């Protein structure tokens, strides 16, 4: 006789929660999942998927212009924002349905509503209590607004995907991947964009060469980038927003977009009542097995604020499911995680930055190449690529690979497999390249620059 309603109760229907619930159910566990919003979480609804779809849309502007160099004559192009948003919403709704079907097929009980934890085994949703042997928190995170006068007049990435019209001029505050991605999308769709970054560089957590190189490429496309600058205040001015900057300028804009960080979704979860410990920013503290300070309560994904990437949450979810219901003891490795930034041009990074490599290894070799892709020898575009490889000079092992250029994420994904296997520079050099491609540059760099 079961003493619990479920073996696992998952709070949060994003990528990590859905994956953990599905796998747990496939292992024979009785699973319920509670989600207050649409299934798929940030990634599907206001993150990775809509962002990439809109990035595709924004690329067509340049493609149309560059086609002339290849003999195409195109006239009468017109962009319609409502059509893009409607088609994007249709695709997101389709994905929401797929997530629901995946859970249903796995016999996971889906409960629509906000869940609150009462104790190590009890969750309340819509006034009804459920008892579970294990509770998994996978509630994700949310964007935050900076504290400044008039911040309520701005929007975050959540609202960006539902704007009723394309702004004529947008001020984007931030220097991380969300800021440069959304700035690139707006610029590509025909909006005048000013990117305001309080620091001296963008993408500061990545290899420094990437941010410096991307700034030049974004400026070529007409994006104004103000470094070492902050928004001091925003005031309403008719239909516009008047934005006061720390460099003394005042800009009139019809959209101010904040991309200044995210925080874990823990409000109203009842963590304090259950005794679950959190860090100062609200992130749930977990050990190497994703166990919280309370027995039988676990947490994964953005809510633990380790590596906020969808594939990482998926991997964490699979590990928790296997460890709980397959007697596994697998640990999560956060080394050599590839990631891409869908700015224009794209950025991709894998392994150690040059700075981190020099901290950990006494002798490092740097290989670097900057060039114009074959496509742009006739397109008329001035866009250039940057490719960089970091090697441990003592062992010849590749420590990091970084890139700015078209399809950077697609290229880095393949090399991630090699780095996971401990690839050496000699093995990369012995690999025949696919010619002519951008990717082959990684296997033809022979001379270290440092």
Order of alpha helices (4+ residues) and beta strands (2+ residues): beta-alpha-beta-alpha-alpha-alpha-beta-beta-beta-beta-beta-alpha-beta-alpha-beta-alpha-beta-beta-beta-beta-beta-beta-alpha-beta-alpha-beta-beta-alpha-beta-alpha-beta-beta-alpha-alpha
